[in-house]
């Protein structure tokens, strides 16, 4: 039940074992940022195309839970409005 352990398993399967499908199942609240990275890089095992919009939503959720890098990434997308489905909003950024 440890969030840190689940995220650690996700990291292990994604970087050491190179099994993205299994890694994706382990990422929990604190791993939302990692799931965003999967979408951003086109490494989601169920949808292997790069999806910046999905990445933004995962980054934003991670940011709401206190993830600093998630806040930085979502602010970057909000400040530019350069991805589909995300309008430029410098106040939110």
C-alpha positions in Angstrom: 0.0 0.0 0.0 3.0 2.4 0.0 2.7 5.0 -2.8 6.5 5.4 -2.9 7.0 1.6 -3.3 4.4 1.5 -6.1 6.1 4.4 -7.9 9.5 2.7 -7.3 8.2 -0.5 -8.9 6.9 1.5 -11.9 10.3 3.1 -12.3 12.0 -0.3 -12.0 9.8 -1.9 -14.7 10.1 1.2 -17.0 13.9 1.7 -16.8 15.5 -1.6 -15.8 13.1 -4.3 -17.1 12.0 -2.1 -20.1 8.4 -3.3 -19.7 6.3 -0.2 -20.1 3.0 -2.0 -19.8 3.8 -3.4 -16.4 5.4 -0.1 -15.3 2.3 1.8 -16.2 0.2 -0.3 -13.9 2.4 0.6 -10.8 2.4 4.4 -11.1 0.1 5.8 -8.5 -0.6 9.4 -7.2 3.1 10.3 -6.9 3.8 8.6 -10.2 1.3 10.8 -12.2 4.2 12.8 -13.4 5.9 9.7 -14.8 2.7 8.7 -16.6 2.7 12.2 -18.1 6.3 11.7 -19.3 5.2 8.4 -20.9 2.5 10.3 -22.9 4.8 13.1 -23.8 7.4 10.7 -25.2 5.0 8.4 -26.9 5.8 5.5 -24.6 2.3 4.7 -23.3 2.1 1.0 -24.1 -1.6 1.2 -24.9 -1.4 4.3 -27.1 2.2 4.6 -28.4 1.7 8.0 -30.1 3.0 11.2 -28.5 0.1 12.9 -26.7 1.0 16.3 -25.2 -2.6 16.9 -24.1 -2.7 13.8 -22.0 0.8 14.6 -20.6 -0.4 18.0 -19.6 -3.4 16.6 -17.7 -1.1 14.1 -15.8 1.4 16.9 -15.1 -1.4 19.1 -13.8 -2.8 16.4 -11.5 0.7 15.7 -10.2 1.1 19.5 -9.6 -2.1 19.6 -7.6 -0.7 16.9 -5.4 2.4 18.9 -4.7 4.8 17.5 -7.4 7.2 20.4 -8.3 8.2 19.1 -11.7 4.5 18.5 -12.5 3.9 22.2 -11.7 6.8 23.4 -13.8 5.7 21.3 -16.8 2.0 22.2 -16.6 3.0 25.9 -16.2 5.1 25.7 -19.3 2.1 24.3 -21.3 -0.2 26.9 -19.8 2.1 29.8 -20.5 2.5 29.0 -24.2 -0.9 27.5 -25.0 1.0 25.6 -27.7 -0.8 22.2 -27.4 -4.2 21.1 -28.5 -6.9 21.4 -25.8 -4.9 23.7 -23.5 -5.5 27.4 -23.9 -2.9 29.9 -22.9 -3.5 31.1 -19.4 -0.7 32.9 -17.8 -2.5 33.5 -14.6 -2.9 29.7 -14.0 0.7 29.2 -15.2 
